[in-house]
Amino acid sequence: MGISDADLNFGVIPISHSYGFSNLLLPLIARGVPMVVSCDRTPRAILADLARTNATVFPGMPLFYQAFCEVNDTPALPNLRLCISAGAPLSAVVAKKFFEKFKKRIHSFYGASECGGICYDREGRSDIEGFVGQPMRGVQVELVDATAASSRIRVRSAAAGDGYFPEPDEEKLGNGIFVPDDLLARDDSGLKIVGRISDVINVAGKKVNPAEVEAHLLRFSGVRQAVVFGRPAGAGLRNEEVAACVVAAPAVSENDLLRFCRSALSASQVPKRIFITDAIPVNERGKISRRDLARRFSTPDASSPLPRLGS
């Protein structure tokens, strides 16, 4: 990543998580890269502290970059030279808005607790949805199923853990190899994340990748965030049906979004319901649980338990 002791790391991600451990704590201990730790994780306060401290490196999550794009009267950040995103796939829409507003590219970083860093987008190719770049130095990555459009990967790295404890799973982790649950595809420039094995929705026997539906919803003007998940299907369908939760402008309605989806997506991909809300809950790592959303919206006639402002 080209980070040296001449830089100043800005710490807002949890240091206890592998992302914060590898991008904040280890550079401090091993290379003497200084770090300033944020005491306020609200978007406006983070931007103000970035400007005040003259931090040069910001390891963040997509949630932060999206929030920065929505803040008005943002300070100038002339010293910030490297923006890194990890923890969840970075939306190309968010990356584009961030570049238009701050004139800075976001570099996606892909890693895991089991093996550390896997891939890094050195060029900041944020125009490709889910792009994570090339394997990092000393890391070998191969597709488990090279003939498929997307596949799990096999990561070979000296940083891979010895195994899981107390219940080992040698097929997934061991002997210097780690196999994540993510689904990746090759691009001319590198690798991109297209989903996770556990996220695939089974609609009457057809496999629906929620990331593809999310990418389409984000193309609708006024939609700032979209999460697609499977929930128990009603009578006449097997297994699951597609549903979505979106954060959108007040003028956007569920019917507008459903028509937009029907115009371009296959019948199995079109959500049965789209719930519009002010915010989608995340955990401390900035990640969204599709399983939790499926529980919240588990019944066919469910209404949004995440009320909109003024509703």
Sequence and secondary structure as in RCSB ss.txt:
>XXXX:A:sequence
MGISDADLNFGVIPISHSYGFSNLLLPLIARGVPMVVSCDRTPRAILADLARTNATVFPGMPLFYQAFCEVNDTP
ALPNLRLCISAGAPLSAVVAKKFFEKFKKRIHSFYGASECGGICYDREGRSDIEGFVGQPMRGVQVELVDATAAS
SRIRVRSAAAGDGYFPEPDEEKLGNGIFVPDDLLARDDSGLKIVGRISDVINVAGKKVNPAEVEAHLLRFSGVRQ
AVVFGRPAGAGLRNEEVAACVVAAPAVSENDLLRFCRSALSASQVPKRIFITDAIPVNERGKISRRDLARRFSTP
DASSPLPRLGS
>XXXX:A:secstr
    TTS EEE S TTSHHHIIIIIHHHHHH   EEE S  SHHHHHHHHHHHT  EEEE HHHHHHHHH SS  
  TT  EEEE SS   HHHHHHHHHHH   EEEEEEETTTEEEEE SS  TTSTTEEEEE TTEEEEESSTTSSS
B EEEEETTS S  SSS  TTTEETTEE  SEEEEEETTEEEEEEEGGG EEETTEEE HHHHHHHHTTSTTEEE
EEEEEEE  TTS BEEEEEEEEE TT  HHHHHHHHHTTS TTTS SEEEEES     TTS   HHHHHHHT ST
T   SS  TT 
